[in-house]
């Protein structure tokens, strides 16, 4: 593991302390869970989206694909 520092808003810290008490999980574990969720949301879902938007049949057709936008 790597040590890092994170600045939280007071409300965030208070809410995390409450979750910690309710779940019995230490604050550090809750933070790691949150980091895992962000990684999942942004890296694991995005490749499928990128494939769709980088599809070869769309390359070079920007004007054509956007011509009816706002019509």
mmCIF file of the N, C-alpha and C atoms, coordinates in Angstrom:
data_MODEL
# 
_entry.id   MODEL 
# 
loop_
_atom_site.group_PDB 
_atom_site.id 
_atom_site.type_symbol 
_atom_site.label_atom_id 
_atom_site.label_alt_id 
_atom_site.label_comp_id 
_atom_site.label_asym_id 
_atom_site.label_entity_id 
_atom_site.label_seq_id 
_atom_site.pdbx_PDB_ins_code 
_atom_site.Cartn_x 
_atom_site.Cartn_y 
_atom_site.Cartn_z 
_atom_site.occupancy 
_atom_site.B_iso_or_equiv 
_atom_site.pdbx_formal_charge 
_atom_site.auth_seq_id 
_atom_site.auth_comp_id 
_atom_site.auth_asym_id 
_atom_site.auth_atom_id 
_atom_site.pdbx_PDB_model_num 
ATOM 1   N N  . UNK A 1 1  ? 0.829   -1.179 0.000   1.00 0.00 ? 1  UNK A N  1 
ATOM 2   C CA . UNK A 1 1  ? 0.000   0.000  0.000   1.00 0.00 ? 1  UNK A CA 1 
ATOM 3   C C  . UNK A 1 1  ? 0.873   1.242  0.000   1.00 0.00 ? 1  UNK A C  1 
ATOM 4   N N  . UNK A 1 2  ? 0.298   2.326  -0.474  1.00 0.00 ? 2  UNK A N  1 
ATOM 5   C CA . UNK A 1 2  ? 0.971   3.610  -0.533  1.00 0.00 ? 2  UNK A CA 1 
ATOM 6   C C  . UNK A 1 2  ? 0.209   4.582  0.353   1.00 0.00 ? 2  UNK A C  1 
ATOM 7   N N  . UNK A 1 3  ? 0.932   5.330  1.139   1.00 0.00 ? 3  UNK A N  1 
ATOM 8   C CA . UNK A 1 3  ? 0.298   6.319  2.008   1.00 0.00 ? 3  UNK A CA 1 
ATOM 9   C C  . UNK A 1 3  ? 0.046   7.600  1.223   1.00 0.00 ? 3  UNK A C  1 
ATOM 10  N N  . UNK A 1 4  ? -1.137  8.184  1.434   1.00 0.00 ? 4  UNK A N  1 
ATOM 11  C CA . UNK A 1 4  ? -1.474  9.454  0.805   1.00 0.00 ? 4  UNK A CA 1 
ATOM 12  C C  . UNK A 1 4  ? -2.325  10.268 1.764   1.00 0.00 ? 4  UNK A C  1 
ATOM 13  N N  . UNK A 1 5  ? -2.420  11.561 1.506   1.00 0.00 ? 5  UNK A N  1 
ATOM 14  C CA . UNK A 1 5  ? -3.247  12.435 2.333   1.00 0.00 ? 5  UNK A CA 1 
ATOM 15  C C  . UNK A 1 5  ? -4.397  12.975 1.505   1.00 0.00 ? 5  UNK A C  1 
ATOM 16  N N  . UNK A 1 6  ? -5.541  13.117 2.136   1.00 0.00 ? 6  UNK A N  1 
ATOM 17  C CA . UNK A 1 6  ? -6.729  13.632 1.460   1.00 0.00 ? 6  UNK A CA 1 
ATOM 18  C C  . UNK A 1 6  ? -7.365  14.674 2.367   1.00 0.00 ? 6  UNK A C  1 
ATOM 19  N N  . UNK A 1 7  ? -7.699  15.829 1.805   1.00 0.00 ? 7  UNK A N  1 
ATOM 20  C CA . UNK A 1 7  ? -8.413  16.852 2.553   1.00 0.00 ? 7  UNK A CA 1 
ATOM 21  C C  . UNK A 1 7  ? -9.903  16.670 2.300   1.00 0.00 ? 7  UNK A C  1 
ATOM 22  N N  . UNK A 1 8  ? -10.672 16.564 3.375   1.00 0.00 ? 8  UNK A N  1 
ATOM 23  C CA . UNK A 1 8  ? -12.120 16.383 3.283   1.00 0.00 ? 8  UNK A CA 1 
ATOM 24  C C  . UNK A 1 8  ? -12.826 17.606 3.835   1.00 0.00 ? 8  UNK A C  1 
ATOM 25  N N  . UNK A 1 9  ? -14.007 17.860 3.321   1.00 0.00 ? 9  UNK A N  1 
ATOM 26  C CA . UNK A 1 9  ? -14.876 18.860 3.922   1.00 0.00 ? 9  UNK A CA 1 
ATOM 27  C C  . UNK A 1 9  ? -15.313 18.333 5.285   1.00 0.00 ? 9  UNK A C  1 
ATOM 28  N N  . UNK A 1 10 ? -15.597 19.219 6.207   1.00 0.00 ? 10 UNK A N  1 
ATOM 29  C CA . UNK A 1 10 ? -16.010 18.791 7.547   1.00 0.00 ? 10 UNK A CA 1 
ATOM 30  C C  . UNK A 1 10 ? -17.232 17.885 7.498   1.00 0.00 ? 10 UNK A C  1 
ATOM 31  N N  . UNK A 1 11 ? -18.172 18.212 6.611   1.00 0.00 ? 11 UNK A N  1 
ATOM 32  C CA . UNK A 1 11 ? -19.391 17.399 6.482   1.00 0.00 ? 11 UNK A CA 1 
ATOM 33  C C  . UNK A 1 11 ? -19.072 15.999 5.966   1.00 0.00 ? 11 UNK A C  1 
ATOM 34  N N  . UNK A 1 12 ? -18.118 15.914 5.038   1.00 0.00 ? 12 UNK A N  1 
ATOM 35  C CA . UNK A 1 12 ? -17.715 14.613 4.510   1.00 0.00 ? 12 UNK A CA 1 
ATOM 36  C C  . UNK A 1 12 ? -17.103 13.761 5.610   1.00 0.00 ? 12 UNK A C  1 
ATOM 37  N N  . UNK A 1 13 ? -16.230 14.363 6.400   1.00 0.00 ? 13 UNK A N  1 
ATOM 38  C CA . UNK A 1 13 ? -15.567 13.629 7.484   1.00 0.00 ? 13 UNK A CA 1 
ATOM 39  C C  . UNK A 1 13 ? -16.589 13.157 8.510   1.00 0.00 ? 13 UNK A C  1 
ATOM 40  N N  . UNK A 1 14 ? -17.525 14.015 8.881   1.00 0.00 ? 14 UNK A N  1 
ATOM 41  C CA . UNK A 1 14 ? -18.551 13.641 9.855   1.00 0.00 ? 14 UNK A CA 1 
ATOM 42  C C  . UNK A 1 14 ? -19.414 12.497 9.315   1.00 0.00 ? 14 UNK A C  1 
ATOM 43  N N  . UNK A 1 15 ? -19.787 12.575 8.041   1.00 0.00 ? 15 UNK A N  1 
ATOM 44  C CA . UNK A 1 15 ? -20.604 11.517 7.442   1.00 0.00 ? 15 UNK A CA 1 
ATOM 45  C C  . UNK A 1 15 ? -19.828 10.205 7.370   1.00 0.00 ? 15 UNK A C  1 
ATOM 46  N N  . UNK A 1 16 ? -18.547 10.270 7.010   1.00 0.00 ? 16 UNK A N  1 
ATOM 47  C CA . UNK A 1 16 ? -17.727 9.056  6.965   1.00 0.00 ? 16 UNK A CA 1 
ATOM 48  C C  . UNK A 1 16 ? -17.564 8.450  8.349   1.00 0.00 ? 16 UNK A C  1 
ATOM 49  N N  . UNK A 1 17 ? -17.404 9.287  9.371   1.00 0.00 ? 17 UNK A N  1 
ATOM 50  C CA . UNK A 1 17 ? -17.319 8.778  10.739  1.00 0.00 ? 17 UNK A CA 1 
ATOM 51  C C  . UNK A 1 17 ? -18.598 8.044  11.125  1.00 0.00 ? 17 UNK A C  1 
ATOM 52  N N  . UNK A 1 18 ? -19.740 8.594  10.699  1.00 0.00 ? 18 UNK A N  1 
ATOM 53  C CA . UNK A 1 18 ? -21.021 7.946  10.993  1.00 0.00 ? 18 UNK A CA 1 
ATOM 54  C C  . UNK A 1 18 ? -21.135 6.601  10.275  1.00 0.00 ? 18 UNK A C  1 
ATOM 55  N N  . UNK A 1 19 ? -20.734 6.577  9.012   1.00 0.00 ? 19 UNK A N  1 
ATOM 56  C CA . UNK A 1 19 ? -20.766 5.321  8.250   1.00 0.00 ? 19 UNK A CA 1 
ATOM 57  C C  . UNK A 1 19 ? -19.836 4.305  8.897   1.00 0.00 ? 19 UNK A C  1 
ATOM 58  N N  . UNK A 1 20 ? -18.685 4.756  9.351   1.00 0.00 ? 20 UNK A N  1 
ATOM 59  C CA . UNK A 1 20 ? -17.728 3.876  10.011  1.00 0.00 ? 20 UNK A CA 1 
ATOM 60  C C  . UNK A 1 20 ? -18.341 3.231  11.254  1.00 0.00 ? 20 UNK A C  1 
ATOM 61  N N  . UNK A 1 21 ? -19.041 4.041  12.028  1.00 0.00 ? 21 UNK A N  1 
ATOM 62  C CA . UNK A 1 21 ? -19.695 3.501  13.231  1.00 0.00 ? 21 UNK A CA 1 
ATOM 63  C C  . UNK A 1 21 ? -20.787 2.507  12.867  1.00 0.00 ? 21 UNK A C  1 
ATOM 64  N N  . UNK A 1 22 ? -21.563 2.831  11.840  1.00 0.00 ? 22 UNK A N  1 
ATOM 65  C CA . UNK A 1 22 ? -22.669 1.961  11.436  1.00 0.00 ? 22 UNK A CA 1 
ATOM 66  C C  . UNK A 1 22 ? -22.186 0.633  10.852  1.00 0.00 ? 22 UNK A C  1 
ATOM 67  N N  . UNK A 1 23 ? -21.100 0.670  10.094  1.00 0.00 ? 23 UNK A N  1 
ATOM 68  C CA . UNK A 1 23 ? -20.636 -0.533 9.399   1.00 0.00 ? 23 UNK A CA 1 
ATOM 69  C C  . UNK A 1 23 ? -19.539 -1.279 10.144  1.00 0.00 ? 23 UNK A C  1 
ATOM 70  N N  . UNK A 1 24 ? -18.881 -0.584 11.056  1.00 0.00 ? 24 UNK A N  1 
ATOM 71  C CA . UNK A 1 24 ? -17.746 -1.192 11.740  1.00 0.00 ? 24 UNK A CA 1 
ATOM 72  C C  . UNK A 1 24 ? -16.482 -1.191 10.898  1.00 0.00 ? 24 UNK A C  1 
ATOM 73  N N  . UNK A 1 25 ? -16.535 -0.543 9.733   1.00 0.00 ? 25 UNK A N  1 
ATOM 74  C CA . UNK A 1 25 ? -15.361 -0.471 8.859   1.00 0.00 ? 25 UNK A CA 1 
ATOM 75  C C  . UNK A 1 25 ? -14.525 0.745  9.258   1.00 0.00 ? 25 UNK A C  1 
ATOM 76  N N  . UNK A 1 26 ? -13.218 0.609  9.263   1.00 0.00 ? 26 UNK A N  1 
ATOM 77  C CA . UNK A 1 26 ? -12.366 1.768  9.536   1.00 0.00 ? 26 UNK A CA 1 
ATOM 78  C C  . UNK A 1 26 ? -12.464 2.799  8.410   1.00 0.00 ? 26 UNK A C  1 
ATOM 79  N N  . UNK A 1 27 ? -12.201 4.047  8.749   1.00 0.00 ? 27 UNK A N  1 
ATOM 80  C CA . UNK A 1 27 ? -12.256 5.139  7.780   1.00 0.00 ? 27 UNK A CA 1 
ATOM 81  C C  . UNK A 1 27 ? -11.390 4.848  6.558   1.00 0.00 ? 27 UNK A C  1 
ATOM 82  N N  . UNK A 1 28 ? -10.201 4.334  6.765   1.00 0.00 ? 28 UNK A N  1 
ATOM 83  C CA . UNK A 1 28 ? -9.295  4.042  5.648   1.00 0.00 ? 28 UNK A CA 1 
ATOM 84  C C  . UNK A 1 28 ? -9.922  3.047  4.673   1.00 0.00 ? 28 UNK A C  1 
ATOM 85  N N  . UNK A 1 29 ? -10.605 2.050  5.196   1.00 0.00 ? 29 UNK A N  1 
ATOM 86  C CA . UNK A 1 29 ? -11.250 1.061  4.320   1.00 0.00 ? 29 UNK A CA 1 
ATOM 87  C C  . UNK A 1 29 ? -12.381 1.701  3.519   1.00 0.00 ? 29 UNK A C  1 
ATOM 88  N N  . UNK A 1 30 ? -13.154 2.561  4.164   1.00 0.00 ? 30 UNK A N  1 
ATOM 89  C CA . UNK A 1 30 ? -14.230 3.262  3.461   1.00 0.00 ? 30 UNK A CA 1 
ATOM 90  C C  . UNK A 1 30 ? -13.670 4.133  2.343   1.00 0.00 ? 30 UNK A C  1 
ATOM 91  N N  . UNK A 1 31 ? -12.571 4.817  2.617   1.00 0.00 ? 31 UNK A N  1 
ATOM 92  C CA . UNK A 1 31 ? -11.949 5.650  1.587   1.00 0.00 ? 31 UNK A CA 1 
ATOM 93  C C  . UNK A 1 31 ? -11.434 4.810  0.428   1.00 0.00 ? 31 UNK A C  1 
ATOM 94  N N  . UNK A 1 32 ? -10.817 3.676  0.728   1.00 0.00 ? 32 UNK A N  1 
ATOM 95  C CA . UNK A 1 32 ? -10.357 2.782  -0.350  1.00 0.00 ? 32 UNK A CA 1 
ATOM 96  C C  . UNK A 1 32 ? -11.541 2.270  -1.166  1.00 0.00 ? 32 UNK A C  1 
ATOM 97  N N  . UNK A 1 33 ? -12.649 1.962  -0.493  1.00 0.00 ? 33 UNK A N  1 
ATOM 98  C CA . UNK A 1 33 ? -13.859 1.531  -1.215  1.00 0.00 ? 33 UNK A CA 1 
ATOM 99  C C  . UNK A 1 33 ? -14.335 2.627  -2.169  1.00 0.00 ? 33 UNK A C  1 
ATOM 100 N N  . UNK A 1 34 ? -14.292 3.881  -1.686  1.00 0.00 ? 34 UNK A N  1 
ATOM 101 C CA . UNK A 1 34 ? -14.694 5.004  -2.529  1.00 0.00 ? 34 UNK A CA 1 
ATOM 102 C C  . UNK A 1 34 ? -13.778 5.187  -3.720  1.00 0.00 ? 34 UNK A C  1 
ATOM 103 N N  . UNK A 1 35 ? -12.489 5.041  -3.513  1.00 0.00 ? 35 UNK A N  1 
ATOM 104 C CA . UNK A 1 35 ? -11.523 5.150  -4.608  1.00 0.00 ? 35 UNK A CA 1 
ATOM 105 C C  . UNK A 1 35 ? -11.775 4.037  -5.626  1.00 0.00 ? 35 UNK A C  1 
ATOM 106 N N  . UNK A 1 36 ? -12.024 2.829  -5.152  1.00 0.00 ? 36 UNK A N  1 
ATOM 107 C CA . UNK A 1 36 ? -12.332 1.716  -6.061  1.00 0.00 ? 36 UNK A CA 1 
ATOM 108 C C  . UNK A 1 36 ? -13.565 2.022  -6.900  1.00 0.00 ? 36 UNK A C  1 
ATOM 109 N N  . UNK A 1 37 ? -14.575 2.640  -6.292  1.00 0.00 ? 37 UNK A N  1 
ATOM 110 C CA . UNK A 1 37 ? -15.803 2.975  -7.023  1.00 0.00 ? 37 UNK A CA 1 
ATOM 111 C C  . UNK A 1 37 ? -15.534 4.003  -8.116  1.00 0.00 ? 37 UNK A C  1 
ATOM 112 N N  . UNK A 1 38 ? -14.736 5.012  -7.813  1.00 0.00 ? 38 UNK A N  1 
ATOM 113 C CA . UNK A 1 38 ? -14.390 6.029  -8.812  1.00 0.00 ? 38 UNK A CA 1 
ATOM 114 C C  . UNK A 1 38 ? -13.624 5.386  -9.965  1.00 0.00 ? 38 UNK A C  1 
ATOM 115 N N  . UNK A 1 39 ? -12.671 4.521  -9.642  1.00 0.00 ? 39 UNK A N  1 
ATOM 116 C CA . UNK A 1 39 ? -11.906 3.823  -10.685 1.00 0.00 ? 39 UNK A CA 1 
ATOM 117 C C  . UNK A 1 39 ? -12.848 2.997  -11.552 1.00 0.00 ? 39 UNK A C  1 
ATOM 118 N N  . UNK A 1 40 ? -13.739 2.273  -10.930 1.00 0.00 ? 40 UNK A N  1 
ATOM 119 C CA . UNK A 1 40 ? -14.708 1.461  -11.675 1.00 0.00 ? 40 UNK A CA 1 
ATOM 120 C C  . UNK A 1 40 ? -15.557 2.322  -12.598 1.00 0.00 ? 40 UNK A C  1 
ATOM 121 N N  . UNK A 1 41 ? -16.089 3.418  -12.053 1.00 0.00 ? 41 UNK A N  1 
ATOM 122 C CA . UNK A 1 41 ? -16.974 4.277  -12.836 1.00 0.00 ? 41 UNK A CA 1 
ATOM 123 C C  . UNK A 1 41 ? -16.273 4.926  -14.024 1.00 0.00 ? 41 UNK A C  1 
ATOM 124 N N  . UNK A 1 42 ? -15.019 5.286  -13.865 1.00 0.00 ? 42 UNK A N  1 
ATOM 125 C CA . UNK A 1 42 ? -14.348 6.049  -14.910 1.00 0.00 ? 42 UNK A CA 1 
ATOM 126 C C  . UNK A 1 42 ? -13.458 5.236  -15.832 1.00 0.00 ? 42 UNK A C  1 
ATOM 127 N N  . UNK A 1 43 ? -12.962 4.120  -15.384 1.00 0.00 ? 43 UNK A N  1 
ATOM 128 C CA . UNK A 1 43 ? -12.061 3.343  -16.240 1.00 0.00 ? 43 UNK A CA 1 
ATOM 129 C C  . UNK A 1 43 ? -12.686 2.082  -16.796 1.00 0.00 ? 43 UNK A C  1 
ATOM 130 N N  . UNK A 1 44 ? -13.504 1.439  -16.039 1.00 0.00 ? 44 UNK A N  1 
ATOM 131 C CA . UNK A 1 44 ? -14.051 0.170  -16.514 1.00 0.00 ? 44 UNK A CA 1 
ATOM 132 C C  . UNK A 1 44 ? -15.250 0.360  -17.426 1.00 0.00 ? 44 UNK A C  1 
ATOM 133 N N  . UNK A 1 45 ? -16.003 1.433  -17.248 1.00 0.00 ? 45 UNK A N  1 
ATOM 134 C CA . UNK A 1 45 ? -17.144 1.689  -18.129 1.00 0.00 ? 45 UNK A CA 1 
ATOM 135 C C  . UNK A 1 45 ? -16.723 2.441  -19.379 1.00 0.00 ? 45 UNK A C  1 
ATOM 136 N N  . UNK A 1 46 ? -15.711 3.273  -19.264 1.00 0.00 ? 46 UNK A N  1 
ATOM 137 C CA . UNK A 1 46 ? -15.318 4.155  -20.346 1.00 0.00 ? 46 UNK A CA 1 
ATOM 138 C C  . UNK A 1 46 ? -14.781 3.439  -21.595 1.00 0.00 ? 46 UNK A C  1 
ATOM 139 N N  . UNK A 1 47 ? -14.020 2.348  -21.483 1.00 0.00 ? 47 UNK A N  1 
ATOM 140 C CA . UNK A 1 47 ? -13.520 1.724  -22.724 1.00 0.00 ? 47 UNK A CA 1 
ATOM 141 C C  . UNK A 1 47 ? -14.624 1.346  -23.700 1.00 0.00 ? 47 UNK A C  1 
ATOM 142 N N  . UNK A 1 48 ? -15.746 0.866  -23.220 1.00 0.00 ? 48 UNK A N  1 
ATOM 143 C CA . UNK A 1 48 ? -16.842 0.515  -24.129 1.00 0.00 ? 48 UNK A CA 1 
ATOM 144 C C  . UNK A 1 48 ? -17.379 1.769  -24.809 1.00 0.00 ? 48 UNK A C  1 
ATOM 145 N N  . UNK A 1 49 ? -17.490 2.870  -24.057 1.00 0.00 ? 49 UNK A N  1 
ATOM 146 C CA . UNK A 1 49 ? -17.937 4.123  -24.631 1.00 0.00 ? 49 UNK A CA 1 
ATOM 147 C C  . UNK A 1 49 ? -16.942 4.614  -25.677 1.00 0.00 ? 49 UNK A C  1 
ATOM 148 N N  . UNK A 1 50 ? -15.649 4.527  -25.370 1.00 0.00 ? 50 UNK A N  1 
ATOM 149 C CA . UNK A 1 50 ? -14.639 5.000  -26.305 1.00 0.00 ? 50 UNK A CA 1 
ATOM 150 C C  . UNK A 1 50 ? -14.678 4.196  -27.599 1.00 0.00 ? 50 UNK A C  1 
ATOM 151 N N  . UNK A 1 51 ? -14.900 2.906  -27.491 1.00 0.00 ? 51 UNK A N  1 
ATOM 152 C CA . UNK A 1 51 ? -14.995 2.072  -28.686 1.00 0.00 ? 51 UNK A CA 1 
ATOM 153 C C  . UNK A 1 51 ? -16.093 2.566  -29.596 1.00 0.00 ? 51 UNK A C  1 
ATOM 154 N N  . UNK A 1 52 ? -17.252 2.877  -28.997 1.00 0.00 ? 52 UNK A N  1 
ATOM 155 C CA . UNK A 1 52 ? -18.391 3.332  -29.794 1.00 0.00 ? 52 UNK A CA 1 
ATOM 156 C C  . UNK A 1 52 ? -18.096 4.669  -30.471 1.00 0.00 ? 52 UNK A C  1 
ATOM 157 N N  . UNK A 1 53 ? -17.436 5.573  -29.756 1.00 0.00 ? 53 UNK A N  1 
ATOM 158 C CA . UNK A 1 53 ? -17.201 6.896  -30.301 1.00 0.00 ? 53 UNK A CA 1 
ATOM 159 C C  . UNK A 1 53 ? -15.955 6.976  -31.163 1.00 0.00 ? 53 UNK A C  1 
ATOM 160 N N  . UNK A 1 54 ? -15.098 5.984  -31.110 1.00 0.00 ? 54 UNK A N  1 
ATOM 161 C CA . UNK A 1 54 ? -13.907 5.960  -31.954 1.00 0.00 ? 54 UNK A CA 1 
ATOM 162 C C  . UNK A 1 54 ? -14.083 4.962  -33.093 1.00 0.00 ? 54 UNK A C  1 
ATOM 163 N N  . UNK A 1 55 ? -15.325 4.601  -33.334 1.00 0.00 ? 55 UNK A N  1 
ATOM 164 C CA . UNK A 1 55 ? -15.605 3.609  -34.368 1.00 0.00 ? 55 UNK A CA 1 
ATOM 165 C C  . UNK A 1 55 ? -15.086 4.098  -35.718 1.00 0.00 ? 55 UNK A C  1 
ATOM 166 N N  . UNK A 1 56 ? -14.415 3.235  -36.484 1.00 0.00 ? 56 UNK A N  1 
ATOM 167 C CA . UNK A 1 56 ? -13.833 3.632  -37.761 1.00 0.00 ? 56 UNK A CA 1 
ATOM 168 C C  . UNK A 1 56 ? -14.833 4.266  -38.720 1.00 0.00 ? 56 UNK A C  1 
ATOM 169 N N  . UNK A 1 57 ? -16.097 3.837  -38.674 1.00 0.00 ? 57 UNK A N  1 
ATOM 170 C CA . UNK A 1 57 ? -17.076 4.391  -39.604 1.00 0.00 ? 57 UNK A CA 1 
ATOM 171 C C  . UNK A 1 57 ? -17.453 5.835  -39.272 1.00 0.00 ? 57 UNK A C  1 
ATOM 172 N N  . UNK A 1 58 ? -17.023 6.340  -38.115 1.00 0.00 ? 58 UNK A N  1 
ATOM 173 C CA . UNK A 1 58 ? -17.328 7.715  -37.728 1.00 0.00 ? 58 UNK A CA 1 
ATOM 174 C C  . UNK A 1 58 ? -16.152 8.661  -37.981 1.00 0.00 ? 58 UNK A C  1 
ATOM 175 N N  . UNK A 1 59 ? -14.967 8.105  -38.115 1.00 0.00 ? 59 UNK A N  1 
ATOM 176 C CA . UNK A 1 59 ? -13.768 8.922  -38.277 1.00 0.00 ? 59 UNK A CA 1 
ATOM 177 C C  . UNK A 1 59 ? -13.855 9.728  -39.570 1.00 0.00 ? 59 UNK A C  1 
ATOM 178 N N  . UNK A 1 60 ? -13.606 11.030 -39.461 1.00 0.00 ? 60 UNK A N  1 
ATOM 179 C CA . UNK A 1 60 ? -13.614 11.899 -40.629 1.00 0.00 ? 60 UNK A CA 1 
ATOM 180 C C  . UNK A 1 60 ? -14.990 12.338 -41.080 1.00 0.00 ? 60 UNK A C  1 
ATOM 181 N N  . UNK A 1 61 ? -16.031 11.986 -40.333 1.00 0.00 ? 61 UNK A N  1 
ATOM 182 C CA . UNK A 1 61 ? -17.404 12.319 -40.733 1.00 0.00 ? 61 UNK A CA 1 
ATOM 183 C C  . UNK A 1 61 ? -18.057 13.305 -39.761 1.00 0.00 ? 61 UNK A C  1 
ATOM 184 N N  . UNK A 1 62 ? -17.270 14.084 -39.055 1.00 0.00 ? 62 UNK A N  1 
ATOM 185 C CA . UNK A 1 62 ? -17.795 14.973 -38.016 1.00 0.00 ? 62 UNK A CA 1 
ATOM 186 C C  . UNK A 1 62 ? -18.884 15.895 -38.553 1.00 0.00 ? 62 UNK A C  1 
ATOM 187 N N  . UNK A 1 63 ? -18.598 16.599 -39.653 1.00 0.00 ? 63 UNK A N  1 
ATOM 188 C CA . UNK A 1 63 ? -19.575 17.546 -40.205 1.00 0.00 ? 63 UNK A CA 1 
ATOM 189 C C  . UNK A 1 63 ? -20.871 16.837 -40.595 1.00 0.00 ? 63 UNK A C  1 
ATOM 190 N N  . UNK A 1 64 ? -20.740 15.717 -41.272 1.00 0.00 ? 64 UNK A N  1 
ATOM 191 C CA . UNK A 1 64 ? -21.914 14.961 -41.707 1.00 0.00 ? 64 UNK A CA 1 
ATOM 192 C C  . UNK A 1 64 ? -22.742 14.482 -40.512 1.00 0.00 ? 64 UNK A C  1 
ATOM 193 N N  . UNK A 1 65 ? -22.060 13.965 -39.492 1.00 0.00 ? 65 UNK A N  1 
ATOM 194 C CA . UNK A 1 65 ? -22.768 13.426 -38.336 1.00 0.00 ? 65 UNK A CA 1 
ATOM 195 C C  . UNK A 1 65 ? -23.429 14.505 -37.488 1.00 0.00 ? 65 UNK A C  1 
ATOM 196 N N  . UNK A 1 66 ? -22.887 15.723 -37.544 1.00 0.00 ? 66 UNK A N  1 
ATOM 197 C CA . UNK A 1 66 ? -23.433 16.806 -36.710 1.00 0.00 ? 66 UNK A CA 1 
ATOM 198 C C  . UNK A 1 66 ? -24.336 17.764 -37.476 1.00 0.00 ? 66 UNK A C  1 
ATOM 199 N N  . UNK A 1 67 ? -24.526 17.566 -38.764 1.00 0.00 ? 67 UNK A N  1 
ATOM 200 C CA . UNK A 1 67 ? -25.259 18.553 -39.569 1.00 0.00 ? 67 UNK A CA 1 
ATOM 201 C C  . UNK A 1 67 ? -26.703 18.735 -39.125 1.00 0.00 ? 67 UNK A C  1 
ATOM 202 N N  . UNK A 1 68 ? -27.370 17.718 -38.612 1.00 0.00 ? 68 UNK A N  1 
ATOM 203 C CA . UNK A 1 68 ? -28.763 17.848 -38.187 1.00 0.00 ? 68 UNK A CA 1 
ATOM 204 C C  . UNK A 1 68 ? -28.898 18.204 -36.702 1.00 0.00 ? 68 UNK A C  1 
ATOM 205 N N  . UNK A 1 69 ? -27.775 18.354 -36.023 1.00 0.00 ? 69 UNK A N  1 
ATOM 206 C CA . UNK A 1 69 ? -27.801 18.690 -34.604 1.00 0.00 ? 69 UNK A CA 1 
ATOM 207 C C  . UNK A 1 69 ? -28.451 20.048 -34.405 1.00 0.00 ? 69 UNK A C  1 
ATOM 208 N N  . UNK A 1 70 ? -29.426 20.107 -33.562 1.00 0.00 ? 70 UNK A N  1 
ATOM 209 C CA . UNK A 1 70 ? -30.109 21.361 -33.260 1.00 0.00 ? 70 UNK A CA 1 
ATOM 210 C C  . UNK A 1 70 ? -31.205 21.702 -34.252 1.00 0.00 ? 70 UNK A C  1 
ATOM 211 N N  . UNK A 1 71 ? -31.464 20.804 -35.184 1.00 0.00 ? 71 UNK A N  1 
ATOM 212 C CA . UNK A 1 71 ? -32.518 21.071 -36.175 1.00 0.00 ? 71 UNK A CA 1 
ATOM 213 C C  . UNK A 1 71 ? -33.892 20.800 -35.586 1.00 0.00 ? 71 UNK A C  1 
# 
